[in-house]
Amino acid sequence: MLLTSLATLLAFQGSSAAVRLPCTGLPRAIGSCREIARVSLSDSVLSDPTFVQGKRRDCVLAWKAAKLSTPSQETLRERVVIGWCRRHGGNWTQIANLLLPSAMQELRGALIDSTLVVFWGIRDRSDAPLEATSIAYASLEGDTWSPTQTLFRASAPGTFLWWRASAVSDIVSASESRLVFVVPVTGGIHTSGVLVVTGDQAGTWNTHVLPVSGIAYASVAASKGTLAVGLIGAAPGPVPDQNSVSVLVSSERGRKWSLPQLLHRAGSSAPAYEIDLFHDQSGAFGVLWREEAAAKGSWRLRYALMASDGRWSSPRKLLLGDKTISSGTVSVAMNSRALLGILHTQYKYPLEYSHLAVFTRLTSPRVRSLKWSIQRARSQLVRTSSGGLAIISAVRKPHDRRTEETTLYLMTLD
């Protein structure tokens, strides 16, 4: 159950005051809060925590990167994946470290049975120095990491992977034994397709590219043997358009796909920039995206729902009461009781991070929210393996010019 979290959140509705947290700074009203680990680093930073859920255990990963001696020069030399795992109901224990090249980008993780698999993008081609052009992975069984293997390489000249936090989907369970995620494949200004990656319980990973042009953001969801992929990119038509919303569906485990169905044509007035697919407790799909509003620097959220006959509703505006989503990062998750959670994080110079957590149901205008601000805190909203919602947060606290302490917290709502 959501315990006191939702009831207590009502007391904070409309409040914009910063909340000082029990877990040394996180919101008291969010439900239970537990410290996962505390890491003190010298000449290094710990960044981008990632929550990985499985049927038997959960893991939290982050990467540690070395920096130069002066705080203003965070030139990265190498990166090390460090992490902690726990069996459901157990304690968090640290796992073996994994050394990665400095050219890596953005971690993604998955659990197949009890085996942890970590994916990352690699910038390894001179004609695309700032973008990932291949995907690599390694597996942890017991206390030992496997040798690194290449999963996919964009070999065509001018082609690269849009391997960014907002563009690469989360890894989701497609069935009892299959996992899937999607990545836009880009060639120059326009994309050449969407890479679909599937893995099975034996640890075999397969890739194929859906030939859908002009895609910059992608998301995937799976329910009852059906896969749905949400896309933001170019829509066909006489007017140039690069930020419209479309959906493809496969009822044959990804072997055959429908044609893209256009849900929202952005034009020049309402371009979309982030997309999340989800499904409710009945298995019905929904898609939510963030689009630019007329007022500069402000955003609105829209969604569409898929009916039992496979048709999608017209896009609707998600009513958030008096809450405003401005520029920043947005993560979305829905729990097993169809409660939709939205976490908006905005950076405020020089070190402050402002967080807004909003909880609502698509069928009800009732909105519950909580705001808090904290320095050097990166957070992400996730759906837990038990069907609830949680926020994972990494809070950095400097000790001196060379050393800082990072504490990882997991705030659960179930």
C-alpha positions in Angstrom: 0.0 0.0 0.0 1.0 3.6 -0.3 0.9 3.9 3.5 1.0 7.5 4.8 2.6 8.8 1.7 -0.4 9.9 -0.3 -2.4 11.0 2.7 0.4 13.1 4.0 1.2 14.5 0.6 -2.2 16.3 0.7 -0.8 18.4 3.5 1.9 19.7 1.2 -0.4 20.4 -1.8 0.4 23.8 -3.1 3.3 24.3 -0.8 6.5 25.6 -2.4 8.7 25.7 0.8 11.8 23.7 0.8 11.5 20.6 3.0 14.4 19.4 5.0 14.4 15.7 5.0 14.8 12.9 7.5 17.2 10.8 5.5 19.4 13.9 5.8 17.4 16.0 3.4 14.7 14.0 1.6 10.9 14.6 2.0 9.3 13.2 5.1 5.9 12.9 3.4 7.2 10.6 0.6 6.8 7.4 2.6 9.7 5.3 3.9 13.2 6.5 3.3 16.3 4.3 3.6 19.9 5.0 3.1 21.5 2.5 0.7 25.2 3.5 1.0 27.5 6.4 1.8 30.7 6.8 -0.2 33.6 9.2 0.4 35.7 10.0 -2.6 38.9 11.9 -3.2 39.4 13.6 -6.6 36.3 11.8 -7.9 32.6 12.3 -8.3 29.7 9.8 -8.1 27.0 10.4 -10.6 23.8 9.3 -12.2 22.3 6.6 -9.9 20.4 3.9 -11.7 17.8 1.6 -10.1 17.6 -2.0 -11.5 14.7 -4.2 -10.5 14.3 -7.9 -10.7 12.1 -10.7 -9.6 14.4 -11.9 -6.8 16.6 -8.8 -6.0 17.1 -5.1 -6.8 20.3 -3.2 -7.5 21.4 0.4 -7.5 24.3 1.4 -9.8 26.3 4.6 -10.2 29.5 5.5 -11.9 32.5 7.0 -10.3 34.7 9.3 -12.4 38.1 10.7 -11.5 38.6 14.5 -11.9 41.5 16.9 -11.9 42.6 18.4 -8.6 40.8 21.7 -9.0 37.0 21.7 -8.5 36.4 23.8 -11.6 38.1 21.2 -13.9 36.1 18.0 -13.8 37.9 16.4 -16.7 37.1 12.7 -16.5 39.9 10.2 -16.8 38.2 6.9 -16.1 34.9 5.6 -14.9 34.1 2.8 -12.5 30.7 1.3 -12.0 30.0 0.7 -8.4 26.7 -0.8 -7.0 24.8 -2.4 -4.3 22.2 -5.2 -4.5 19.7 -6.8 -2.1 17.4 -9.7 -2.2 13.8 -8.5 -1.6 13.4 -7.7 2.1 17.2 -8.0 2.7 20.0 -5.6 3.3 22.0 -3.7 0.6 25.5 -5.2 0.0 28.2 -3.8 -2.3 29.0 -5.7 -5.5 32.3 -5.9 -7.4 33.4 -2.7 -9.2 33.5 -2.6 -13.0 36.1 -0.5 -14.8 34.9 1.3 -17.9 36.6 3.5 -20.5 36.3 7.3 -20.2 34.4 7.4 -23.5 31.4 5.6 -22.0 27.9 7.2 -21.9 24.8 6.6 -19.7 24.4 3.3 -17.8 21.4 1.0 -18.2 21.0 -2.2 -16.2 18.9 -5.3 -16.1 18.5 -8.4 -13.9 17.9 -11.8 -15.6 17.1 -14.2 -12.8 20.0 -13.3 -10.4 22.4 -12.2 -13.1 23.1 -8.4 -13.3 23.7 -7.0 -16.9 25.0 -3.5 -17.4 24.9 -1.6 -20.8 26.6 1.6 -21.8 27.3 3.6 -24.9 30.8 4.2 -26.3 32.1 7.1 -28.2 34.6 5.3 -30.4 34.6 6.9 -33.8 36.4 10.1 -34.9 33.6 11.3 -37.1 31.2 11.4 -34.1 33.4 12.4 -31.2 30.5 13.5 -28.9 28.1 10.7 -29.6 27.9 7.0 -28.9 28.5 4.8 -31.9 28.4 1.4 -30.2 26.8 -0.4 -27.2 28.8 -2.6 -24.9 27.7 -4.8 -22.0 29.1 -7.0 -19.2 27.4 -9.5 -16.8 27.9 -10.1 -13.1 27.4 -13.6 -11.9 28.4 -14.2 -8.3 31.4 -11.8 -7.6 32.9 -11.7 -11.0 32.2 -9.5 -14.1 32.4 -11.1 -17.5 34.6 -9.7 -20.2 33.1 -6.7 -22.0 31.2 -7.6 -25.2 29.9 -5.4 -28.0 26.2 -5.6 -28.5 25.7 -3.3 -31.5 27.9 -1.0 -33.6 26.6 1.8 -35.9 29.2 1.2 -38.7 27.8 3.4 -41.5 29.6 6.7 -41.9 27.7 9.6 -40.2 25.5 7.2 -38.2 25.5 7.2 -34.4 23.3 6.3 -31.5 21.2 8.9 -29.7 22.4 7.3 -26.4 21.1 10.0 -23.9 19.2 9.7 -20.7 16.0 11.2 -22.2 16.3 9.3 -25.5 17.2 5.7 -24.5 14.3 3.8 -23.0 14.4 1.9 -19.7 14.9 -1.9 -19.9 11.5 -3.5 -19.3 10.2 -7.0 -18.9 8.5 -8.3 -22.1 7.5 -11.7 -20.6 8.6 -14.0 -17.9 12.0 -14.6 -19.6 12.5 -11.6 -22.0 13.7 -8.1 -21.6 13.6 -5.3 -24.2 14.8 -1.7 -24.6 15.0 0.7 -27.6 17.5 3.3 -28.8 17.2 5.9 -31.6 19.8 5.4 -34.4 20.8 8.7 -36.0 22.5 9.6 -39.2 23.4 13.2 -39.5 20.3 15.4 -38.8 17.8 12.7 -39.4 17.6 9.2 -37.8 17.7 6.0 -39.8 15.6 4.0 -37.4 15.0 2.7 -33.9 17.2 -0.1 -32.5 15.2 -2.7 -30.6 17.2 -4.8 -28.2 15.8 -8.0 -26.7 17.3 -10.5 -24.3 16.3 -13.9 -23.0 16.9 -15.8 -19.8 19.9 -17.6 -21.3 21.7 -14.2 -21.6 21.4 -14.1 -25.4 20.8 -10.6 -26.8 19.4 -9.8 -30.2 19.1 -6.5 -32.1 17.2 -5.2 -35.1 16.4 -1.8 -36.4 12.9 -0.6 -37.2 13.1 1.6 -40.3 11.4 4.6 -38.9 13.1 7.9 -40.0 13.6 11.1 -38.0 13.4 9.8 -34.5 15.1 11.5 -31.6 13.4 10.0 -28.5 12.0 6.5 -27.8 10.2 4.6 -25.1 9.0 1.0 -24.8 6.4 -0.9 -22.7 5.3 -4.5 -22.6 2.0 -6.0 -21.4 0.5 -9.5 -21.9 2.8 -10.4 -24.8 2.3 -7.1 -26.7 5.1 -4.5 -27.2 4.5 -0.8 -27.8 7.1 1.7 -28.8 6.5 5.4 -28.4 8.5 7.8 -30.7 9.2 11.5 -30.9 10.5 12.6 -34.3 9.6 13.7 -37.8 6.0 13.1 -39.0 5.3 12.6 -42.7 3.7 15.5 -44.5 4.4 18.6 -46.7 5.4 20.8 -43.6 8.8 20.1 -42.0 8.2 18.5 -38.6 10.7 16.9 -36.3 9.0 16.6 -32.9 5.7 14.8 -33.3 4.5 11.8 -31.3 3.8 8.3 -32.9 3.3 4.8 -31.5 4.1 1.4 -33.0 2.6 -1.9 -31.6 3.7 -5.5 -32.0 1.5 -8.4 -30.8 4.0 -10.9 -32.1 6.8 -10.5 -29.6 8.5 -7.9 -31.8 8.7 -10.0 -34.9 6.2 -7.9 -36.8 5.2 -4.3 -36.1 2.3 -2.0 -37.1 2.9 1.1 -39.1 3.5 4.2 -36.9 0.3 5.8 -35.7 0.5 9.6 -35.4 -0.9 10.8 -32.1 0.3 14.4 -32.1 1.6 16.5 -34.9 3.9 19.1 -33.3 4.4 21.5 -36.2 6.3 24.6 -34.9 4.0 25.5 -32.0 4.1 22.5 -29.7 7.3 20.4 -30.2 7.6 17.3 -27.9 10.9 16.4 -26.3 10.4 13.5 -23.9 8.2 10.5 -24.0 7.2 7.7 -21.6 5.1 4.6 -22.3 3.4 2.8 -19.5 0.5 0.4 -18.8 -2.0 0.2 -16.0 -3.0 -2.8 -13.8 -5.3 -4.1 -16.6 -2.5 -4.1 -19.1 -3.9 -1.1 -21.1 -1.1 1.1 -22.6 -0.8 4.8 -22.2 1.8 7.3 -23.5 2.7 10.6 -21.9 5.0 13.3 -23.3 6.3 16.7 -22.4 5.8 19.5 -25.0 6.8 23.1 -25.1 4.1 25.6 -24.3 3.6 29.0 -25.9 5.2 30.7 -22.9 9.0 30.5 -23.3 10.6 28.1 -20.8 7.3 26.5 -19.7 6.1 23.0 -20.5 2.9 21.0 -20.4 2.2 17.3 -20.2 -0.1 15.4 -22.5 -1.2 11.8 -22.7 -3.2 9.4 -24.8 -4.7 6.0 -23.9 -5.1 2.8 -25.9 -8.5 1.2 -25.9 -9.2 -2.5 -26.0 -9.7 -2.4 -29.8 -6.2 -1.0 -30.3 -7.3 2.6 -31.0 -5.6 5.5 -29.3 -7.6 8.4 -27.7 -7.0 11.9 -28.8 -4.2 13.6 -26.8 -5.4 15.2 -23.5 -3.7 17.7 -21.3 -2.7 16.3 -17.9 -4.1 18.6 -15.3 -1.7 19.3 -12.5 -3.7 21.8 -10.5 -1.5 24.9 -10.0 1.7 23.0 -10.6 4.0 24.2 -13.4 6.5 22.0 -15.2 9.4 24.2 -16.4 12.6 23.4 -18.1 14.5 20.5 -16.4 14.3 16.7 -16.4 11.1 14.7 -16.0 10.7 11.0 -15.0 7.4 9.2 -15.1 6.2 5.9 -13.6 2.8 4.2 -12.9 2.3 1.8 -10.0 0.2 -1.4 -10.0 -2.8 0.6 -8.8 -2.8 3.0 -11.7 -1.3 5.9 -9.7 0.8 8.0 -12.0 3.9 9.6 -10.5 5.9 12.5 -12.1 9.2 13.8 -10.8 10.4 17.1 -12.2 14.0 18.2 -11.3 15.3 21.6 -12.2 18.9 22.8 -11.7 19.3 26.2 -10.1 22.7 28.0 -10.2 25.1 27.3 -8.6 24.4 24.0 -6.9 20.7 23.8 -6.0 18.3 21.2 -7.3 14.6 21.8 -7.0 12.3 18.8 -7.0 8.6 18.5 -7.6 6.9 15.2 -7.1 3.3 15.0 -8.4 1.0 12.0 -8.0 -2.4 11.7 -9.8 -4.7 9.4 -11.6 -5.5 9.9 -15.3 -9.2 9.4 -14.5 -9.2 11.8 -11.6 -8.3 15.5 -11.4 -7.1 15.1 -7.8 -3.4 16.0 -7.6 -1.1 15.4 -4.7 2.3 17.0 -4.7 5.4 17.8 -2.7 8.3 20.2 -3.4 11.8 20.2 -1.9 15.1 21.7 -2.7 18.5 20.3 -1.9 22.1 21.0 -3.0 23.9 18.6 -5.3 21.1 16.0 -5.5 20.2 14.0 -8.6 17.0 12.0 -8.4 14.9 9.6 -10.5 11.4 8.2 -10.2 11.2 4.4 -10.7 8.7 1.6 -10.5 9.7 -1.1 -8.1 9.4 -4.9 -8.6 6.6 -5.0 -6.1 4.5 -2.7 -8.2 5.0 0.5 -6.2 6.8 3.8 -6.9 10.1 4.9 -5.5 12.5 7.8 -5.8 16.3 7.2 -5.9 18.5 10.1 -5.0 22.2 10.8 -4.8 23.1 13.6 -2.5 26.7 15.0 -2.7 28.3 16.9 0.2 31.8 18.3 -0.2 34.3 18.0 2.7 37.1 20.0 1.2 38.5 20.9 -2.2 39.4 17.3 -3.0 37.0 15.1 -1.1 33.2 14.8 -1.1 30.7 12.3 0.3 27.8 11.0 -1.7 24.9 9.3 0.0 22.4 7.2 -2.0 18.8 7.1 -0.7 15.8 5.1 -1.8 12.4 6.6 -0.9 9.6 4.1 -1.4 5.9 4.7 -1.6 4.7 1.1 -1.4 
